[in-house]
Amino acid sequence: MATATNEALANALAALESSAATAELSWATDLFGALNVIDENAALRRALTDPSREPEARAGLVRTLFGERIGDKAREVLEGLARSRFSTERDLGDTLELVAAITATTVAEKADGAAGLDKLQTELLGFVDLVASDHELQWALTDPQAPVDAKVELAQKLVPQASDVTRTLLAQAVSHPRGLRPTALVERFAEIAAHRQQRFIATVSVTRPLTDSQRERLQAGLNSMYGRELRLNEVIDPAVVGGVRIVVGDEVVDATAASRLADLRRKLAS
């Protein structure tokens, strides 16, 4: 995605993350519903991404068209996207799809933390494997003549014990794959769950194994810092040169001697 679109995505995710503790699956279904309407209406898509229109005018269009059809949180996210700039019309839909999918995975995380995300990923990839092994299923889910409702019903029958989050994502993938094979979109949803799961893993790089006492103190400190139970993944790396390097999701906490020496060299060179 280009810079303008990345900024729009970052702002939408920040708004979502601020209320993640109260996330509901209806937020995701509302966002997916809005996406489907926008995808089917080129004039609306152009109006919502037209840079010549004032941002508040675009947000007002969202309120006028969607009104009470979607919940307050979904409308807030959608209005925020409407106020943003996008590099192309298509980027609005791509961003909205990603935000909706992340919203759904947030609900799985809220329910059972890392275990909830692991279950979601397992169910989604299980569906992909099942369809990949059966040509008749592949055809049934991609047949352009087949009713959409029948495709959704078939997909959900294939995973009868799946969570509501999984069923929601499968329904979106088979009903509105947006140019992809349904299984390819399901795989993308699984990748989103896997990426979010990384937030619960702290990869700790050290030059020698931590003692039990060091590990316990580090575990307690990280849990307190991030406000959730993290799993430690200890890696022995001679390049660390003393200290410790910790990666949690996209965040890096680097307190190694090598890092401090590199900082000093940069300061001397500037």
N, C-alpha and C positions, 0 to 999 in steps of 0.2 A: 504494500500500500504506500501511496505517496504521503508526503508530510502532512498535508491538510487532513487527509483521511485518518492518519495515525493519531493526530491530535483529537479528532472527533471521537475515535475509539477510546483513547485514554480518558477523556472527560466522562464518557458514558460509563466506563468501568469504575471510575472513581466514585461516581454517584451511586452505582450499584453496591460497591464495597462498603460504603458508609452505612448501609442498612442491611448488610448480609446476614446479620444475626436474626433478622425477622423475615428473611426471604420466603416467599411462597411460590408454589408451582404455578399458580394462576398468573403470576407476573410473566413467566416464560411463555405460557400459552397465549396470553394477550399480545406479547411482542411478536410471536410467530404469526398470529392472526393478522396483525398490522402489516407484517412483512408480506404476507400473501396478497393482501389488498394492494399494497404499493407495487408489487411485482406485476400485478394484472392490470395496472392502470398507468400507462406511459405518461399521460398528461399530469397526473398527480406526482409521479416520480420527478418529472421536470420541474414542477412548481416547488417541490420540497428541496430541490438542489440548485435552484436558480440563484446565482450569486447577485443578480441585479435586484432581487427582492430583499427587503430588510429582514434580518434574522427574526425579529418579533412577529413580522407578518407571516413568515413560514411556520413559526410556532403556533400562531393563531389559527392557521389552516389546519394544523393537527387537532386543535381543540374543537374546531367547527366540524370536521369530518368524523372524528372518532368519539368526541363527546363522552357520553356515558357507556359507549360500547366496550371500552377497556377500563381497567382499574386505574386508580390514581398513580401508582408507582410506574406502571407501564407507560402511562401518558406523560409522566415527568421525564422518563428516559427518552421517549419519542420526541417530545418537545425539545429536549437538549440536543438530540441529533439534528432536528430540523434547523436549529439555530447555528449549527456548525457548517463548515465548508467542506466540500468533498471534491476530490480530483476528477471524478467521473460520476455520472448518474448511477452506474452499477455499484459504486462503492457504498452508497447509502444502504442498499439491500444487503450487501456482503457484511457490512458492519452491524446492521440490525440482526442478521442471522447469528453472527458470532456472539453478540451481547445476549441474545435470547438463549443460546446454548449454554453460555457461561452461567446465566441465571439459573438454568435447570441444574447444572452441576453444583451450584452453590447450595441448592436445596438438598441434594444428596449429601453434601458435606455437612450441612447443618444437622441433618438427621443422625449421622453416625461418624462424623469426622473422616479420617483417612480410610476407615473400613467401608464407609458409605461410598466413597469415590472408587475404591477397589471393586466393590460389588457392581457399581454402575458400569465400569470399564469391562468387567468380565461378562456382564449380560450383553452389552453392545457387541463385543467381539465374538461372543458365542453366536449371536444372530448372524453376523457376517460369515462365520465359518459354516454355519448350517446352510445358508443360501448358496454359498460358493460351491458346496458339494452336490447341489441339485439343480440341474439345468431347467427343469420344469418350474421350480420356484423362482429362478432368475427371470424366466419369461413372464410368469404371472405378475411379478412385481414391477416389470418394466413395460408390459403390454400397453400401448397407447390407447387401445380400445376398451380396456378394462376400467370399470368404475373406480374412482378414487376410494370411495368408502370400502369397496371390496378389498382393495390392496391393503388398506389400513387394518381391516379386520383380519386378513391373512397374516400380516406381519405380527400382530399382537398375539395371534393364536400360536405362533411359533415359539413364543417365550411366555407361556401361561403364568409362570411364577415370578415374572419380572416386576420390578418396582414401578410405581406410577411415573417416576422420572424417566426410566427407560422407555416405557410405553409412549410417553409424550414425544420423546426424541425420535423413536421409530416412526410414529405417526407422521411427524413432520418430514422425515427423510423419504418416506414412500409416497407421500401426497404432494410434496413440493421439493423435489430434489434439485431444482434450479440448475439444470443442465448437466448434473452429475448422475452416475448410477446411484440408486438408493444406498447400496452397500458402501459406496465410496464416501457418501455423506455421513453414514453411520460411523465409519472409521474415523472421519474427521471429528465427530462428536466424542468418540473414545479418546482421541488424542488430547482434546480439551480437558477431559477428566484426568488423564494421566499427567498433564502439565500442572493442573491444579493440585494434584496429589503431591507434587514435589514440594509444596509449601509445608508439608508435614515431615520432610526428611532433611536433616542437617548433615551434610557431608563435611566431615572434619578431617583435614589433612594435617598430619604431624610427622616429625622425623622418627619418632619411636612410639611404641604403643602407650596409650594412656594407662595410668594405674586405675584401679577401681574407684579410689577416692577422687581422682581428677575427673573421671568420667561422670561420677555422681554430681560433682559440683558444676561441671559444664552442663549436664542435662538440666539441672535445676535452674541455672542461670538462663539458658536458652528458653526453657519453658516459660519462665517469668517474662523474658524479653518479648516473646512472640504471643504470649497469652494462650498457648495451646500446647498439647503434649506432642513433642517432636521425637522422631526416631533417629538415633545417631548412626551414621554410616562412617565408620572410622577407616581412613586411608593412610597408609604409610608412604610418605613422599619425601625422598632425600632433598628435593629441590626447595622444600619449605625453609631449610636452614634456620631452625629454631623458631619458637613461637607456634602459632596455629593459624590455619586458614579455614574459615567456615563458609559454606555456601548453603543458603536456605532459599529455595525457589530461584528468583532472579536477583537475590541480594547476596552480596559478598562481604564478609567481615574478615579483613586481612590484617593480622597482627604479627606477621612473620618478620624475621630479621632481613630476609631478602627484599621484602616490600619496603621496609624502612630505608635500606641502603639505596634502593632504586629511587625513592622519593628524594633522598639527599643528593644523588647524582643529578636529578632533574633540576633541583634548586641551584646547584653549583653551575649547571650549564646555562641557566636562564639569565 
